[in-house]
Amino acid sequence: MEIGESSESPEGKKKSKSKTPRKPKDSVLKQKSPAEFFADNKNIAGFDNPGKCLYTTVRELVENALDSAESISKLPIVEITIEEIVRSKFNSMIGLAEHERVDEELYDDFESAKAREKRLAKEARIQEIQAKNANLGKKVKEPVASKAMRGRGETSYYRVTCKDNGKGMPHDDIPNMFGRVLSGTKYGLKQTRGKFGLGAKMALIWSKMSTGLPIEITSSMKGQNYTSFCRLDIDIHRNIPHIHVHEKQDKKERWHGAEIQIVIEGNWTTYRSKILHYMRQMAVITPYAEFLFRFLSDAPDKNVTVKFARRTDIMPPVPLETKYHPSAVDLLLIKRLIAETSKQNLLQFLQHEFVNISKSHAERLIGEMGPDFSHKMLVKSLTSQQIVRIHQLFRQAKFDDPSGDCLSPAGEYNLRLGIIKELHPDMVATYSGSAQVFEGHPFLVEAGVSVGGKDVKQGVNIFRFANRIPLLFEQGADVVTRTALKRINWNSYKINQVQDKIGVFVSIVSTKIPFKGTGKEYIGDDISEIAAAVKTSIQQCCTQLKSKILKRIQAREQQERKRNLSKYIPNVTGAIYDVLKEMSHLHASKRKRYANEDAEVLNKVSNHIITRETLGEKLAQHVEQVDYEMALEYATQSGVNEEPRENIYIQTLEGESKFVDFQSPVFVFRLFQ
Ligand SMILES: Nc1ncnc2c1ncn2[C@@H]1O[C@H](COP(=O)(O)OP(=O)(O)OP(=O)(O)O)[C@@H](O)[C@H]1O
């Protein structure tokens, strides 16, 4: 009997008393490999359910492809294909004979005849209500799929292929890159999309969990006269690659890059829009890349082909590898840097392994460390206590902030291009902040805010990017969402947070993006430096927008005034003319005499020189003139003239005239010889 079980029963209790107590099964010490850990907790890496797994797999492969092409300054071309494999096709692919269902009631999607009848009646009722609502112009809700509709065949199998024109991979490194969790080439201090050395392996773990099929990698590097091919899966317990094939093949085309292929379970129906949304936003923030996205299935009407063409040839500068900032290191890291350094003495070590420590600064720091330290002492001979002293000094001393030179922001131009493409707004403003620092890591925030546009929902629509990755999940907890919704006083910028269609785009780049979790879904709101920079960037955009909005409001008010005045012209003309006509009769019949100018006007009325029409025209002219003068006054006050500009050509100063005049509605500028 199991000890764990025995303790449940009184009998067991008795027995356990008479024997040496054994540990309950739960507390037996075990170890887990990183691969096992992530297989057990795949949700923390963004692999929550089959649909999300499909989304995250696409994402991981696309981001690796972009990192790879950009690392060699190549304009990226990325082809992603998702091929649906229905269950029967999948079974024949793996050599599993098709089984007809024998006992229907065993299945989750089983529906008795009675239940079916009830469901159909309910669906018919819903359809009827919806048709009525549609006729009344009311909003029609999407029907919720019933269990029977959802059931069979919803999750399916997908072959995901991603091909790029990047750097490719060294032949011998491929197995570890794809078959050993927590191995990668992006751990250094550099702005990259990838960071954890996990994404591709998670896709493989999911494929192992859901289809049992290996991953296939084809790669070729520049200058290699062969193509590497590797088919492998992962030994989860030992966290090592399990290689099926690893060979060099003849190179058939002049291509460098990688092509990754994996077969996983997924759910296209529920994640279709997320995947397409992701691709679209990736195209927005990466306008210098070309993406070809295809979804292929046996049902041609489900197929999708979208090409996101390259819109600019200018790539942001390649991010540079940088060194640690002294304020960003901990004891462990200092020890690692000491173990890895090629520098001999402490002075060289401080000067060369960190940013913002010059030689003279290093000398002063060593002086401050105490009598046990000297410039020439061997860095590898430092004791643990001495390392603690260095660490303490790094914590207390003042260092210049790291510069943002190693970062590669998307750029205001790209952001603006993206916003215009995505939202077609009425107005847009962008802002790019200067580099700032958190925990010794430089970061930079760029923002764009737009108002209006087609197909934009009312309220605040948020678009988030981190190291040029679009973030689509966990929006509520993100620093950008919280800042935009809670810390911006939209009213003070003449923007209505509820009724206006507002677009907020924020892109953050850093050598370390403080994602919450390895799924890279959101940046928390707890880093005050980042939160403050996000707020400032959005506010800067809003300030730009405010002046545009005010101008529009004034222009609209002016037009309104003009329209109001013009509206009354016929009535006013009629009334004045009737009075004048009455007066002219009195004047003509000499019942009442008018003199001078009055008599002149009344004579003109009698002689039809002043008529209802001429009066109307004069009034209209006057309104026009007042409007023009007010516009001029406004333009002079605001100092901005948005009238279409005209080219002015300067005449040669020959002959009689010794000057030339530039005429404008508000000034004349005379240029003398
Ligand atoms: N398409 C590719 N081209 C070149 N190298 C690649 C490609 N895909 C993956 N790699 C290499 O494999 C390594 C592991 O990739 P993986 O997706 O597991 O992690 P990562 O990209 O480093 O980090 P993250 O888990 O944050 O995405 C990468 O660091 C990279 O060196």
The ligand as an SDF file (V2000), in Angstrom:
LIG
                    3D

 31 33  0  0  0  0  0  0  0  0999 V2000
   15.5310   32.0260  -38.3790 N   0  0  0  0  0  0  0  0  0  0  0  0
   16.6670   31.9980  -37.6900 C   0  0  0  0  0  0  0  0  0  0  0  0
   17.8130   32.4170  -38.2570 N   0  0  0  0  0  0  0  0  0  0  0  0
   18.9910   32.3940  -37.5830 C   0  0  0  0  0  0  0  0  0  0  0  0
   19.0970   31.9770  -36.3170 N   0  0  0  0  0  0  0  0  0  0  0  0
   17.9910   31.5390  -35.6950 C   0  0  0  0  0  0  0  0  0  0  0  0
   16.7210   31.5280  -36.3390 C   0  0  0  0  0  0  0  0  0  0  0  0
   15.8140   31.0400  -35.4650 N   0  0  0  0  0  0  0  0  0  0  0  0
   16.4890   30.7800  -34.3340 C   0  0  0  0  0  0  0  0  0  0  0  0
   17.7870   31.0850  -34.4500 N   0  0  0  0  0  0  0  0  0  0  0  0
   18.8480   30.9180  -33.4490 C   0  0  0  0  0  0  0  0  0  0  0  0
   18.3660   30.0610  -32.4550 O   0  0  0  0  0  0  0  0  0  0  0  0
   18.4550   30.6710  -31.1710 C   0  0  0  0  0  0  0  0  0  0  0  0
   17.3220   30.2210  -30.2980 C   0  0  0  0  0  0  0  0  0  0  0  0
   16.0830   30.7410  -30.7600 O   0  0  0  0  0  0  0  0  0  0  0  0
   14.8820   30.8760  -29.7580 P   0  0  0  0  0  0  0  0  0  0  0  0
   13.6910   31.3490  -30.4940 O   0  0  0  0  0  0  0  0  0  0  0  0
   14.7230   29.5920  -29.0270 O   0  0  0  0  0  0  0  0  0  0  0  0
   15.3440   31.9350  -28.6720 O   0  0  0  0  0  0  0  0  0  0  0  0
   15.7170   33.4750  -28.8370 P   0  0  0  0  0  0  0  0  0  0  0  0
   15.1730   34.0100  -30.1010 O   0  0  0  0  0  0  0  0  0  0  0  0
   17.1920   33.5950  -28.6120 O   0  0  0  0  0  0  0  0  0  0  0  0
   14.9850   34.0970  -27.5690 O   0  0  0  0  0  0  0  0  0  0  0  0
   13.3990   34.1500  -27.2350 P   0  0  0  0  0  0  0  0  0  0  0  0
   13.0650   32.9430  -26.4870 O   0  0  0  0  0  0  0  0  0  0  0  0
   13.3040   35.3720  -26.3910 O   0  0  0  0  0  0  0  0  0  0  0  0
   12.6940   34.2710  -28.5250 O   0  0  0  0  0  0  0  0  0  0  0  0
   18.4530   32.1610  -31.4400 C   0  0  0  0  0  0  0  0  0  0  0  0
   19.1120   32.8670  -30.4050 O   0  0  0  0  0  0  0  0  0  0  0  0
   19.1850   32.2410  -32.7630 C   0  0  0  0  0  0  0  0  0  0  0  0
   20.5610   32.2620  -32.5700 O   0  0  0  0  0  0  0  0  0  0  0  0
  1  2  1  0
  2  3  1  0
  2  7  2  0
  3  4  2  0
  4  5  1  0
  5  6  2  0
  6  7  1  0
  6 10  1  0
  7  8  1  0
  8  9  2  0
  9 10  1  0
 10 11  1  0
 11 12  1  0
 11 30  1  0
 12 13  1  0
 13 14  1  0
 13 28  1  0
 14 15  1  0
 15 16  1  0
 16 17  2  0
 16 18  1  0
 16 19  1  0
 19 20  1  0
 20 21  2  0
 20 22  1  0
 20 23  1  0
 23 24  1  0
 24 25  2  0
 24 26  1  0
 24 27  1  0
 28 29  1  0
 28 30  1  0
 30 31  1  0
M  END
$$$$
